Structures are given as structure tokens and as C-alpha cells.
Amino acid sequence: MSGPRPVRFGFVGTGWMGTTMLRRLTEHPCAQVVSVFEPNVRKAREALAQVAVPDLPVAATYEELVEDASIDAVFLCGPNGTHGSQSIAALEADKHVFCEKPPSIRFDEHLRQVELARARPHLTTYVDYILYFDEFEQRLRRMVADGAFGTVTQIQVNYRHSINTSGDRGWKLQRSVMGDAIGMGINHGISVMLFAMQPQAKPAAVYATSLRALNRPFEAHPVWNIQVSFDSGACGFLFGDIDSPYGYDAFHSIQGTSGALVFDSFADRSRKVRQWMTPEVGGRSAAGGAQGAGRWIYPLDTERCRAEGVTPWPEDTTTPDSGNVLEHQTGQSVAHFIECVQAGKRSPLGFDGAAQVAEVGWAAQISAVTGEAVQLPLDSERTLALIARHPESFVVGSR
Ligand SMILES: NC(=O)c1ccc[n+]([C@@H]2O[C@H](COP(=O)([O-])OP(=O)(O)OC[C@H]3O[C@@H](n4cnc5c(N)ncnc54)[C@H](O)[C@@H]3O)[C@@H](O)[C@H]2O)c1
């Protein structure tokens, strides 16, 4: 019996990320790339040759691609500022959408994306918050859900590294194209935090401050400090910086009533993860309390675990250690999207499913401008009015 027919893609933006993703699509047995749109035709031809599909047509305009009736889905890898309008046009043309992050750099476009995704439940939408697929992150989500930490009280996630602005990626310095630093990368940290907390709590309020560029000439503030209050009473904290010269910092610290875990992306592999293990008493975790019944274990140190009678994590467990997309789980994100489209499923990372990730980012920006904590969910009308009063801090436009 033959399986479902391949998903037919229109591919957009064959730059650094795009070329990697195009390769993943050509490797997938259920994907067929039908055509490409890339304004720099020479770059498009080079990318197509690199991934061994040199004869694919290059559309003259995005409109030509999106109106092609033979295309089921668009795959958007252009600069940040293109994601909003291109995804909205695709949804309006009844296409599935794989969208690189950020979903949009304008709040009105964010609202429209969520509205369209809800109004068209037969379409799969997906935002590439790719750390979701890292095995360490998947394990962390299961641990929270299974009560490995009891009730989580505090979680910290850092997202600091130096994003690549070399060559024709200079657009990442311009606010009108890049948008803001949260959308440019710090939203990975927000997605990790919210999905880890999802089994226990939802974000209820955000307070944030930001700092102007002190190294490279970013027009938007590259440094962010974001505090998320959850409806359970737990607190999340995120240090973000897209201009940090000190390597890829995805530090996590999570603490609850009966367990804790620390992840340090800079440490040697065997020391990257340490987990507070609380002994079981009568089938239940002993309360840590003042005595702190338990001990630290190192689940990625296989030898030490064996010596201490602890089950180590599998040797091939991936951890978020690098800002290089080639080392990210691109194959898994592509496979997930195709599986959702073929099964008629919505993704947890869709415009609607992951709307809170974007919303925390918008709330952080509003908080940084007003100096006040911002309650969630956001009031759309008030937020649009506030943004209109601060064109110096937000990208605004009319649709
Ligand atoms: N999920 C991740 O971890 C991750 C990692 C890296 C990049 N990204 C995202 O991928 C996107 C591309 O980033 P990059 O580093 O590959 O940048 P890049 O500059 O290398 O590639 C962008 C490409 O888009 C093309 N382009 C310009 N205008 C366009 C338009 N109107 N429509 C379509 N394409 C257009 C450019 O010519 C270029 O080839 C960005 O949105 C970035 O945030 C995501």
C-alpha cells in the first residue's frame, strides 16, 4: 500500500538557514520542493546546486509562488521582517506554513497570524522554535510533567550568544528588518521556559528591562532581562543577549519543592547537567526541607552514575550547546512539520499553539518601554494603541 502523497513545498529565502533547511527537505522522503523564491537569484541557483536540485524553478516574485495551486505549503526562511506578511498571504491562499522564527516583527501581524491559524484549523502552521526538539529539552518537559521537581518554584533560562551579522546578514543590525532582539533569538529561551513550565503553569505577567548596543551597532536593544510570573506563583527569569562575545550560553536552572536541575552549556559534557535526586520514601519523594534529603547526581557522567548506582541518561542525549544551525535538530523540525501536514494535525509550535511565546516577547517589549509589569493575556486594542505611541521602539505599519 502506498503512503500519503509527498507535501509539495514552495521554498522562500536560500540564505544561511534556508540552505540548511532546503537540504533537510530534499533529504525527506515525503517532501517535494516545487519552486523557490529568493530575490538574489544567483544565491538561489548556488543553493539549489549545493543541495543537488539545480533545475528547480526560481519564482520571480513571492506572489507568483504563493499563488501556485500545485503548492501545499510554504517554507519561510527570509529575513525576519518578511515572515509576517508572507505567512499571512500563504494562509489566506490556503497553504500550510513553516515559518522561521520570529513569526513576525509587528504586533498587528502577530494578531492576524493567530486569528488565521484559528480560523483555518485544516492548515498546519509552525514556528521554528527549534530547541523544542533537543533531547535535553524534551526530557526536561517530561521531568516537570512527571513531578521530578515537585512543584516548580523558580526557573532560569539564559539565551546569550553573538548572532551572525557578517556579509549580507547585515540586515540583523537594522531594526526595520530584524525587528527586536527577542525575535532575533532570545525567543528561543522564552519557548524553552514556557514549554518546560507548561505541565504546571501558564505565564501571567512579564516585567523586563533592556540595554542599548555597547558592542556592535544594533539599532534595537540587544540585551534583555525578562521576568515571567506564572499563575502557579512560580517565577521565571531570562538573561538574553544577541551580542554576547562569550560563546553560546543556554544555562538553565530549575528548582521545585522536591528536586532541582542545573544545565551549563559551557561545562564539559560530563558536568553539563546536575540533578538533585531526592530519595523515595514509601513510594513518594521524601520532602527536601531544611535537611535537604538527597544529593546531586551527574546524569551525563555515565561512569560516575554507574559507580553511584544511578541510571545515566543515554550517551547520545543531545544538549543545546551551539548557536550553529548545522548542529540544531533541523531534521526533526522538518519531519515534525511534514508529519503534522500529512496527519492533518496542528503543531504545538503553531502560530496559535505557541502564541504565548510571541506574547511574552511583546509583553517584555511593552514593559521595557513603560517600566511597568504587563499582565497576560495582552489586551490587543490597548497594546496596538501603546505601540502606535512608541514608533521609536516598535516596528509599525499598516496592513
Ligand atoms: N530557528 C533557528 O534557530 C534559526 C537559526 C538561524 C536563522 N533563523 C532565522 O532564519 C531566517 C534567515 O536567517 P539567515 O541567517 O539564514 O539569514 P540570511 O541573510 O543568510 O538569509 C536570508 C535570505 O533571504 C533572502 N531574502 C531577502 N529578502 C527576501 C524576501 N523579501 N523574501 C524572501 N527572501 C528574501 C536573502 O537574499 C537571503 O538569501 C531569519 O528569520 C532567522 O531569524 C532561525
The ligand as a Gaussian input file, in Angstrom:
#p B3LYP/6-31G(d) Opt

LIG

0 1
 N       15.455000      28.613000      14.211000
 C       16.719000      28.965000      14.303000
 O       17.434000      28.539000      15.188000
 C       17.304000      29.923000      13.311000
 C       18.681000      29.984000      13.109000
 C       19.173000      30.869000      12.171000
 C       18.329000      31.708000      11.475000
 N       16.995000      31.635000      11.717000
 C       16.068000      32.519000      11.000000
 O       16.148000      32.252000       9.622000
 C       15.914000      33.439000       8.882000
 C       17.037000      33.633000       7.885000
 O       18.233000      33.886000       8.598000
 P       19.658000      33.660000       7.920000
 O       20.655000      33.729000       8.988000
 O       19.589000      32.472000       7.037000
 O       19.758000      34.991000       7.021000
 P       20.401000      35.155000       5.580000
 O       20.579000      36.613000       5.371000
 O       21.587000      34.259000       5.414000
 O       19.271000      34.602000       4.596000
 C       18.125000      35.341000       4.258000
 C       17.828000      35.125000       2.786000
 O       16.587000      35.727000       2.476000
 C       16.718000      36.413000       1.235000
 N       15.694000      37.464000       1.150000
 C       15.845000      38.810000       1.221000
 N       14.637000      39.418000       1.054000
 C       13.726000      38.438000       0.895000
 C       12.337000      38.424000       0.675000
 N       11.610000      39.561000       0.602000
 N       11.718000      37.231000       0.577000
 C       12.418000      36.088000       0.637000
 N       13.742000      36.019000       0.847000
 C       14.396000      37.190000       0.965000
 C       18.134000      36.951000       1.235000
 O       18.578000      37.242000      -0.090000
 C       18.882000      35.786000       1.877000
 O       19.318000      34.851000       0.905000
 C       15.825000      34.573000       9.889000
 O       14.482000      34.897000      10.119000
 C       16.422000      33.988000      11.152000
 O       15.832000      34.516000      12.339000
 C       16.473000      30.761000      12.610000

